[in-house]
């Protein structure tokens, strides 16, 4: 049964707390943590990038020159992808980058992260976190005292 020290706001140890082994003694699998973090980062992406294809560009309704007799290559529109100010072929379109991760996998990843932090001694429990007044200065003092 893992235990952790409980501190007050001045970082004096005021007791010990027993932690649930099913949460804090889970073997860490980096590939699961990586999958969940990748999903969280993918969900943050806006995915609003876009280029205009032939249908979305204004203009280009008239043939630039007649079909035969000029000696030039045939052209039906000035908005062809071959032309300046023309469309983009297979350019990026808005899309959602997020993907699904099963609920149990997310819960397992959270347990692994907590287990990892406990093993690295980077987890702290504070008995009661109360500020004398709601000021940044008082918060910074408590934060610095806790380390």
N, CA, C and O of each residue as an XYZ file, in Angstrom:
588
protein
N       0.859     -1.187      0.000
C       0.000      0.000      0.000
C       0.896      1.238      0.000
O       1.613      1.473      0.973
N       0.869      2.033     -1.070
C       1.717      3.232     -1.116
C       1.208      4.309     -0.154
O       0.006      4.459      0.064
N       2.157      5.045      0.409
C       1.806      6.158      1.302
C       2.482      7.423      0.804
O       3.488      7.377      0.097
N       1.902      8.557      1.193
C       2.445      9.859      0.812
C       2.305     10.790      2.005
O       1.350     10.687      2.775
N       3.254     11.690      2.151
C       3.217     12.653      3.252
C       2.185     13.733      2.967
O       1.997     14.150      1.825
N       1.518     14.178      4.031
C       0.554     15.277      3.938
C       1.199     16.488      4.597
O       1.700     16.398      5.718
N       1.186     17.621      3.898
C       1.836     18.834      4.383
C       0.799     19.915      4.657
O      -0.315     19.884      4.134
N       1.202     20.886      5.505
C       0.384     22.090      5.635
C       0.963     23.141      4.693
O       1.854     22.832      3.902
N       0.476     24.368      4.766
C       0.895     25.398      3.815
C       2.319     25.886      4.026
O       2.858     26.589      3.171
N       2.938     25.532      5.141
C       4.331     25.937      5.385
C       5.296     24.780      5.130
O       6.469     24.861      5.493
N       4.818     23.722      4.517
C       5.557     22.500      4.176
C       6.052     21.751      5.410
O       7.125     21.148      5.391
N       5.269     21.796      6.471
C       5.522     20.942      7.634
C       4.696     19.681      7.452
O       3.526     19.744      7.072
N       5.307     18.539      7.725
C       4.583     17.281      7.575
C       3.585     17.138      8.723
O       3.954     17.203      9.895
N       2.316     16.944      8.367
C       1.275     16.825      9.392
C       0.659     15.431      9.414
O      -0.250     15.176     10.203
N       1.130     14.536      8.574
C       0.601     13.177      8.589
C       0.972     12.403      7.344
O       1.701     12.881      6.474
N       0.446     11.194      7.288
C       0.662     10.317      6.133
C      -0.696      9.915      5.582
O      -1.690      9.870      6.307
N      -0.720      9.626      4.296
C      -1.962      9.234      3.643
C      -1.705      7.955      2.864
O      -0.754      7.872      2.086
N      -2.555      6.959      3.075
C      -2.434      5.717      2.318
C      -3.183      5.877      0.998
O      -4.319      6.350      0.956
N      -2.521      5.474     -0.064
C      -3.094      5.629     -1.401
C      -3.555      4.278     -1.932
O      -3.010      3.236     -1.568
N      -4.548      4.308     -2.780
C      -5.097      3.074     -3.354
C      -4.092      2.461     -4.327
O      -3.661      3.126     -5.269
N      -3.717      1.207     -4.110
C      -2.732      0.586     -5.009
C      -3.254      0.404     -6.432
O      -2.463      0.377     -7.374
N      -4.574      0.278     -6.606
C      -5.105      0.109     -7.970
C      -4.992      1.385     -8.795
O      -5.181      1.357    -10.011
N      -4.680      2.512     -8.136
C      -4.490      3.775     -8.853
C      -3.015      4.164     -8.879
O      -2.522      4.641     -9.902
N      -2.305      3.968     -7.772
C      -0.951      4.495     -7.638
C       0.147      3.447     -7.762
O       1.318      3.768     -7.562
N      -0.194      2.209     -8.084
C       0.824      1.186     -8.323
C       0.572      0.493     -9.657
O       0.657     -0.730     -9.759
N       0.266      1.278    -10.662
C       0.003      0.741    -11.999
C       1.301      0.793    -12.800
O       2.018      1.793    -12.775
N       1.591     -0.290    -13.506
C       2.786     -0.317    -14.353
C       2.607      0.675    -15.502
O       1.567      0.705    -16.159
N       3.635      1.478    -15.729
C       3.553      2.532    -16.746
C       3.895      1.958    -18.119
O       4.936      1.329    -18.305
N       2.997      2.187    -19.074
C       3.231      1.792    -20.464
C       3.295      3.072    -21.287
O       2.264      3.705    -21.515
N       4.483      3.467    -21.739
C       4.632      4.744    -22.455
C       3.766      4.858    -23.699
O       3.344      5.957    -24.057
N       3.492      3.733    -24.367
C       2.705      3.807    -25.598
C       1.261      4.231    -25.316
O       0.646      4.908    -26.140
N       0.719      3.842    -24.169
C      -0.651      4.252    -23.823
C      -0.675      5.726    -23.453
O      -1.570      6.458    -23.874
N       0.308      6.167    -22.666
C       0.392      7.591    -22.326
C       0.555      8.426    -23.593
O      -0.068      9.478    -23.732
N       1.386      7.959    -24.507
C       1.621      8.677    -25.757
C       0.339      8.785    -26.577
O       0.042      9.841    -27.136
N      -0.412      7.701    -26.646
C      -1.665      7.694    -27.404
C      -2.645      8.729    -26.856
O      -3.251      9.478    -27.621
N      -2.801      8.772    -25.530
C      -3.777      9.681    -24.928
C      -3.323     11.130    -25.073
O      -4.142     12.007    -25.346
N      -2.030     11.392    -24.893
C      -1.526     12.761    -25.061
C      -1.673     13.197    -26.514
O      -2.034     14.342    -26.786
N      -1.396     12.289    -27.448
C      -1.563     12.608    -28.870
C      -3.010     12.945    -29.193
O      -3.280     13.858    -29.974
N      -3.945     12.209    -28.592
C      -5.363     12.486    -28.821
C      -5.743     13.850    -28.265
O      -6.476     14.598    -28.911
N      -5.251     14.184    -27.067
C      -5.562     15.482    -26.471
C      -5.012     16.621    -27.324
O      -5.685     17.634    -27.520
N      -3.800     16.459    -27.826
C      -3.199     17.493    -28.675
C      -3.932     17.592    -30.017
O      -4.101     18.688    -30.550
N      -4.364     16.458    -30.560
C      -5.082     16.472    -31.840
C      -6.423     17.184    -31.704
O      -6.857     17.878    -32.624
N      -7.081     17.013    -30.553
C      -8.373     17.673    -30.343
C      -8.228     19.184    -30.228
O      -9.195     19.912    -30.452
N      -7.038     19.670    -29.885
C      -6.804     21.115    -29.773
C      -6.667     21.784    -31.139
O      -6.877     22.991    -31.263
N      -6.315     21.002    -32.164
C      -6.063     21.594    -33.478
C      -7.336     22.171    -34.064
O      -8.407     21.574    -33.957
N      -7.215     23.332    -34.681
C      -8.383     24.004    -35.244
C      -8.837     23.336    -36.542
O     -10.037     23.173    -36.764
N      -7.903     22.954    -37.388
C      -8.259     22.308    -38.649
C      -9.011     23.214    -39.601
O      -9.864     22.745    -40.355
N      -8.708     24.523    -39.581
C      -9.445     25.473    -40.416
C      -8.687     25.859    -41.683
O      -9.084     26.791    -42.382
N      -7.607     25.155    -41.982
C      -6.829     25.469    -43.174
C      -7.626     25.129    -44.426
O      -8.367     24.147    -44.447
N      -7.476     25.938    -45.465
C      -8.227     25.674    -46.694
C      -7.587     26.387    -47.873
O      -7.026     27.473    -47.729
N      -7.679     25.764    -49.040
C      -7.339     26.428    -50.297
C      -8.570     26.338    -51.188
O      -9.473     25.537    -50.944
N      -8.592     27.163    -52.216
C      -9.759     27.190    -53.091
C      -9.539     26.270    -54.285
O      -8.490     26.299    -54.929
N     -10.545     25.460    -54.563
C     -10.494     24.632    -55.761
C     -11.201     25.373    -56.897
O     -11.610     26.520    -56.722
N     -11.346     24.737    -58.046
C     -11.920     25.422    -59.218
C     -13.337     25.915    -58.966
O     -13.746     26.937    -59.516
N     -14.083     25.200    -58.141
C     -15.475     25.575    -57.889
C     -15.586     26.802    -56.990
O     -16.592     27.511    -57.033
N     -14.571     27.056    -56.181
C     -14.678     28.119    -55.181
C     -14.033     29.433    -55.607
O     -14.121     30.419    -54.875
N     -13.387     29.472    -56.771
C     -12.720     30.696    -57.215
C     -13.684     31.530    -58.049
O     -14.395     31.006    -58.907
N     -13.700     32.825    -57.786
C     -14.557     33.738    -58.552
C     -13.935     34.005    -59.919
O     -12.713     34.012    -60.064
N     -14.775     34.221    -60.904
C     -14.302     34.581    -62.237
C     -13.999     33.365    -63.082
O     -14.249     32.226    -62.687
N     -13.452     33.636    -64.261
C     -13.045     32.564    -65.161
C     -14.184     31.941    -65.941
O     -14.068     30.802    -66.392
N     -15.275     32.654    -66.110
C     -16.427     32.083    -66.798
C     -16.293     32.077    -68.308
O     -16.914     31.254    -68.981
N     -15.486     32.990    -68.856
C     -15.361     33.130    -70.311
C     -14.071     32.460    -70.774
O     -13.071     32.459    -70.057
N     -14.102     31.892    -71.977
C     -12.865     31.343    -72.540
C     -11.889     32.483    -72.801
O     -12.290     33.515    -73.339
N     -10.615     32.327    -72.434
C      -9.668     33.421    -72.656
C      -9.388     33.681    -74.142
O      -9.136     34.827    -74.514
N      -9.425     32.677    -74.982
C      -9.330     32.837    -76.437
C     -10.042     31.665    -77.090
O     -10.370     30.667    -76.447
N     -10.270     31.818    -78.388
C     -11.042     30.788    -79.073
C     -10.281     29.468    -79.116
O      -9.070     29.416    -78.900
N     -11.030     28.399    -79.401
C     -10.483     27.046    -79.306
C      -9.417     26.785    -80.370
O      -8.379     26.196    -80.068
N      -9.659     27.217    -81.613
C      -8.752     26.857    -82.705
C      -8.300     28.106    -83.457
O      -8.981     29.131    -83.471
N      -7.155     27.988    -84.066
C      -6.713     29.035    -84.972
C      -5.748     30.047    -84.390
O      -5.253     30.899    -85.127
N      -5.462     29.993    -83.116
C      -4.552     30.992    -82.545
C      -3.129     30.479    -82.433
O      -2.196     31.273    -82.316
N      -2.943     29.157    -82.469
C      -1.620     28.584    -82.291
C      -1.258     28.370    -80.824
O      -0.223     27.780    -80.516
N      -2.082     28.833    -79.952
C      -1.830     28.652    -78.517
C      -2.514     27.381    -78.019
O      -3.373     26.819    -78.699
N      -2.133     26.948    -76.855
C      -2.777     25.768    -76.270
C      -4.217     26.106    -75.925
O      -4.530     27.245    -75.578
N      -5.093     25.112    -76.022
C      -6.489     25.384    -75.717
C      -6.654     25.693    -74.234
O      -5.967     25.120    -73.387
N      -7.563     26.594    -73.936
C      -7.815     27.008    -72.558
C      -9.295     27.296    -72.417
O      -9.882     27.987    -73.249
N      -9.903     26.765    -71.359
C     -11.326     26.974    -71.151
C     -11.615     28.013    -70.086
O     -12.700     28.594    -70.064
N     -10.654     28.255    -69.198
C     -10.878     29.195    -68.106
C      -9.543     29.735    -67.608
O      -8.508     29.076    -67.718
N      -9.585     30.927    -67.065
C      -8.362     31.514    -66.503
C      -8.147     31.067    -65.059
O      -7.166     31.461    -64.430
N      -9.046     30.256    -64.537
C      -8.914     29.783    -63.154
C      -8.427     28.337    -63.074
O      -8.541     27.691    -62.033
N      -7.888     27.844    -64.174
C      -7.302     26.508    -64.185
C      -6.109     26.474    -63.225
O      -5.457     27.500    -63.029
N      -5.815     25.340    -62.634
C      -4.660     25.253    -61.734
C      -3.326     25.562    -62.413
O      -2.335     25.833    -61.736
N      -3.296     25.523    -63.744
C      -2.054     25.821    -64.454
C      -1.786     27.317    -64.534
O      -0.653     27.728    -64.785
N      -2.798     28.124    -64.328
C      -2.693     29.567    -64.512
C      -2.403     30.283    -63.208
O      -2.710     29.797    -62.119
N      -1.791     31.472    -63.354
C      -1.638     32.377    -62.222
C      -3.029     32.815    -61.786
O      -3.896     33.042    -62.630
N      -3.254     32.938    -60.488
C      -4.564     33.224    -59.890
C      -5.522     32.054    -60.062
O      -6.725     32.196    -59.845
N      -4.998     30.909    -60.448
C      -5.854     29.746    -60.645
C      -6.082     28.985    -59.347
O      -5.623     29.382    -58.277
N      -6.802     27.885    -59.477
C      -7.179     27.071    -58.327
C      -5.996     26.242    -57.837
O      -4.931     26.223    -58.453
N      -6.208     25.561    -56.721
C      -5.227     24.632    -56.171
C      -5.782     23.223    -56.321
O      -6.956     22.970    -56.048
N      -4.921     22.309    -56.760
C      -5.340     20.926    -56.928
C      -5.012     20.156    -55.658
O      -3.867     20.168    -55.207
N      -5.993     19.494    -55.079
C      -5.823     18.659    -53.886
C      -5.186     19.413    -52.714
O      -4.369     18.857    -51.981
N      -5.565     20.673    -52.549
C      -5.048     21.455    -51.431
C      -5.714     21.055    -50.125
O      -6.655     20.261    -50.123
N      -5.229     21.601    -49.011
C      -5.832     21.256    -47.719
C      -7.257     21.781    -47.606
O      -7.564     22.875    -48.079
N      -8.113     21.004    -46.985
C      -9.500     21.391    -46.736
C      -9.772     21.263    -45.238
O      -9.123     20.460    -44.568
N     -10.712     22.033    -44.700
C     -10.996     21.945    -43.267
C     -11.374     20.520    -42.859
O     -12.142     19.842    -43.541
N     -10.814     20.090    -41.733
C     -11.144     18.761    -41.235
C     -10.905     18.692    -39.738
O     -10.244     19.557    -39.164
N     -11.439     17.671    -39.118
C     -11.295     17.447    -37.688
C     -10.152     16.456    -37.481
O     -10.171     15.368    -38.057
N      -9.168     16.811    -36.675
C      -8.007     15.955    -36.475
C      -8.179     14.970    -35.325
O      -7.402     14.025    -35.195
N      -9.186     15.185    -34.495
C      -9.375     14.337    -33.321
C      -9.680     12.898    -33.696
O     -10.201     12.615    -34.775
N      -9.348     11.997    -32.787
C      -9.678     10.590    -32.968
C     -10.117     10.022    -31.628
O      -9.848     10.603    -30.577
N     -10.788      8.895    -31.675
C     -11.399      8.325    -30.480
C     -10.394      7.452    -29.736
O      -9.658      6.666    -30.332
N     -10.388      7.616    -28.421
C      -9.655      6.710    -27.540
C     -10.674      6.193    -26.536
O     -11.457      6.966    -25.985
N     -10.665      4.901    -26.300
C     -11.646      4.300    -25.404
C     -11.542      4.863    -23.993
O     -10.461      5.230    -23.533
N     -12.674      4.924    -23.320
C     -12.762      5.511    -21.983
C     -11.844      4.782    -20.993
O     -11.179      5.419    -20.176
N     -11.809      3.456    -21.069
C     -10.978      2.684    -20.138
C      -9.488      2.942    -20.377
O      -8.694      2.921    -19.436
N      -9.116      3.183    -21.619
C      -7.718      3.499    -21.934
C      -7.354      4.856    -21.347
O      -6.259      5.022    -20.808
N      -8.266      5.839    -21.446
C      -8.017      7.164    -20.858
C      -7.867      7.069    -19.346
O      -6.982      7.696    -18.763
N      -8.737      6.281    -18.713
C      -8.654      6.111    -17.262
C      -7.349      5.424    -16.874
O      -6.717      5.800    -15.887
N      -6.947      4.424    -17.645
C      -5.694      3.726    -17.386
C      -4.510      4.674    -17.535
O      -3.567      4.621    -16.745
N      -4.555      5.535    -18.537
C      -3.471      6.501    -18.747
C      -3.370      7.464    -17.568
O      -2.264      7.811    -17.152
N      -4.506      7.900    -17.023
C      -4.485      8.788    -15.861
C      -3.868      8.080    -14.658
O      -3.075      8.675    -13.928
N      -4.227      6.812    -14.447
C      -3.640      6.041    -13.344
C      -2.135      5.884    -13.537
O      -1.365      5.982    -12.582
N      -1.723      5.640    -14.782
C      -0.293      5.498    -15.074
C       0.451      6.796    -14.811
O       1.557      6.783    -14.272
N      -0.151      7.918    -15.191
C       0.492      9.216    -14.970
C       0.643      9.487    -13.478
O       1.695      9.950    -13.037
N      -0.396      9.204    -12.699
C      -0.315      9.402    -11.247
C       0.713      8.460    -10.623
O       1.467      8.867     -9.739
N       0.748      7.207    -11.076
C       1.729      6.244    -10.566
C       3.147      6.698    -10.880
O       4.044      6.592    -10.044
N       3.336      7.202    -12.083
C       4.657      7.678    -12.497
C       5.105      8.863    -11.654
O       6.257      8.918    -11.224
N       4.205      9.809    -11.414
C       4.536     10.978    -10.593
C       4.866     10.569     -9.165
O       5.783     11.120     -8.556
N       4.127      9.608     -8.630
C       4.403      9.143     -7.268
C       5.768      8.463     -7.209
O       6.517      8.660     -6.253
N       6.094      7.666     -8.223
C       7.388      6.981     -8.258
C       8.539      7.976     -8.371
O       9.614      7.740     -7.820
N       8.325      9.086     -9.078
C       9.361     10.116     -9.229
C       9.375     11.090     -8.057
O      10.184     12.018     -8.036
N       8.490     10.890     -7.082
C       8.362     11.761     -5.903
C       8.017     13.191     -6.314
O       8.556     14.152     -5.765
N       7.122     13.320     -7.276
C       6.689     14.634     -7.757
C       5.213     14.877     -7.457
O       4.556     15.674     -8.126
N       4.699     14.179     -6.438
C       3.305     14.320     -6.042
C       3.275     14.848     -4.617
O       4.030     14.380     -3.765
N       2.404     15.825     -4.348
C       2.329     16.431     -3.021
C       0.870     16.570     -2.612
O       0.011     16.911     -3.426
N       0.602     16.299     -1.329
C      -0.741     16.469     -0.783
C      -0.679     17.566      0.269
O       0.129     17.506      1.196
N      -1.543     18.575      0.118
C      -1.622     19.680      1.076
C      -2.927     19.516      1.842
O      -3.990     19.327      1.250
N      -2.832     19.590      3.183
C      -4.012     19.339      4.030
C      -5.145     20.309      3.729
O      -6.255     19.887      3.407
N      -4.873     21.602      3.831
C      -5.902     22.601      3.542
C      -5.222     23.767      2.847
O      -4.264     24.341      3.366
N      -5.716     24.106      1.688
C      -5.123     25.211      0.935
C      -6.059     26.404      1.041
O      -7.043     26.510      0.309
N      -5.734     27.296      1.963
C      -6.559     28.483      2.178
C      -5.673     29.713      2.122
O      -4.620     29.759      2.757
N      -6.096     30.699      1.369
C      -5.357     31.953      1.283
C      -5.947     32.944      2.278
O      -7.167     33.016      2.427
N      -5.082     33.724      2.973
C      -5.608     34.725      3.904
C      -6.444     35.781      3.189
O      -7.441     36.263      3.727
N      -6.035     36.136      1.977
C      -6.814     37.059      1.155
C      -6.620     36.654     -0.301
O      -5.617     36.030     -0.647
N      -7.553     37.001     -1.129
C      -7.482     36.608     -2.536
C      -6.597     37.607     -3.271
O      -7.076     38.541     -3.915
N      -5.300     37.383     -3.155
C      -4.297     38.240     -3.786
C      -3.225     37.348     -4.398
O      -2.925     36.275     -3.873
N      -2.662     37.788     -5.487
C      -1.583     37.041     -6.119
C      -0.386     36.935     -5.183
O       0.281     35.901     -5.136
N      -0.114     37.999     -4.440
C       1.035     38.020     -3.539
C       0.931     36.905     -2.492
O       1.912     36.210     -2.228
N      -0.248     36.736     -1.899
C      -0.405     35.694     -0.883
C      -0.314     34.302     -1.511
O       0.213     33.381     -0.888
N      -0.817     34.138     -2.730
C      -0.698     32.853     -3.416
C       0.763     32.533     -3.708
O       1.197     31.396     -3.521
N       1.523     33.522     -4.163
C       2.939     33.304     -4.481
C       3.710     32.928     -3.224
O       4.599     32.078     -3.279
N       3.383     33.549     -2.088
C       4.054     33.207     -0.829
C       3.810     31.744     -0.458
O       4.743     31.032     -0.086
N       2.562     31.299     -0.559
C       2.239     29.907     -0.235
C       2.906     28.966     -1.230
O       3.435     27.924     -0.842
N       2.884     29.325     -2.499
C       3.501     28.488     -3.540
C       5.000     28.344     -3.306
O       5.548     27.248     -3.420
N       5.657     29.444     -2.981
C       7.095     29.393     -2.720
C       7.406     28.599     -1.460
O       8.424     27.909     -1.405
N       6.548     28.684     -0.447
C       6.764     27.918      0.779
C       6.647     26.417      0.514
O       7.382     25.620      1.097
N       5.726     26.038     -0.360
C       5.542     24.622     -0.677
C       6.625     24.095     -1.615
O       6.889     22.893     -1.651
N       7.243     24.986     -2.367
C       8.327     24.570     -3.252
C       7.878     24.321     -4.591
O       8.680     23.961     -5.453
